Amino acid sequence: MTLPAEQQVSLLSTRFEPLLHRHPTNPILTSRDWPYPINSVFNAGATRLEDGTTLLLCRVEDRRGLSHLSAARSRNGVDGWQIDSEPTLTPDPKNYPEEIWGIEDPRITFVPELQQYVVTYTSYSRGGPGVSLALTKDFRSFERYGVIMSPDDKDSSLLPRRIDGCWALIHRPMTTLGSHMWISYSPDLRYWGRHRLMLEARRGAWWDANKIGLSPPPIETSRGWLVFYHGVRHTPSGCLYRLGLALFELDNPEKCLLRGDSWIFGPEAEYERHGDVDDVVFPCGYTMDADGDMLNIYYGAADCAIALARASVRSLLEWLDANGSCDRRQRAGDL
Ligand code: BMA
């Protein structure tokens, strides 16, 4: 017997006030919904098109283990999904050798100056995962810019406008310093430099020790860029992916204003706890309701399904005011 989603979470539910509310019909998309045979669908970028349609650009894994991206469109962002009958963006290793082992985890940014969507995604090369970028107007044809951050690097998203005349990209290179979030700048989306450490993974027993990464694209609020990031905790039985929250200065996004100490969302429901990879919640996209406050956050669950949670920006900022700090803990490595 399958329990309703809200009951499924009860065994593990914490007594903390939930900030993200799971949709009662979760998971909203699985491999069973796909018009062609696939292994799994998860980690989707999201945006709202001009006509109000919600578009998800989903990571789809085939039964070779390689991923491509496919678009799913819905009027209400919950059900009635129209899924492209064939893969929307497939790896093209002939022209882009860095895509030899697939393309994964897209983030979508609509850029008013370009009147286009910029999609950043992981290209899985022989040398490991790197960051690639493509432009599109309609999610049917794409202009690929190729790899913009060499391996090992992933979890990237573009800010929707220039900062001091330059485009800004958040990403997560793996260095001997650890797996931290960095920000880099470019005059033209092709050549990137001025690399700056943006947010460090903590160390020791913290939930976000050693490895963190950007989750959906940053959310622009009047108080700053609101950033969901994932923390990966290594445990004897595998990794635990959870979500934390931080706020960065609008015109200087390297500057962390507030960072919460505890995670705000983690795997609790059955579909988040068990799948191809257990205990993973991994949002890559959100849409905002017309009220300018309510977020629809689309997340991959256990690398097997796409689920939806809703959260109010106002309550996320209130939580950060009450639980965040802006001291050296941004640089938590030396705590
Ligand atoms: C991360 C990414 C995600 C994936 C997660 C859990 O490193 O590769 O695509 O969902 O691992 O497997």
Residues whose N, C-alpha, C, O or C-beta is under 5 A from the ligand:
A	BS01	BMA	D105 V277 V280 F282 D303
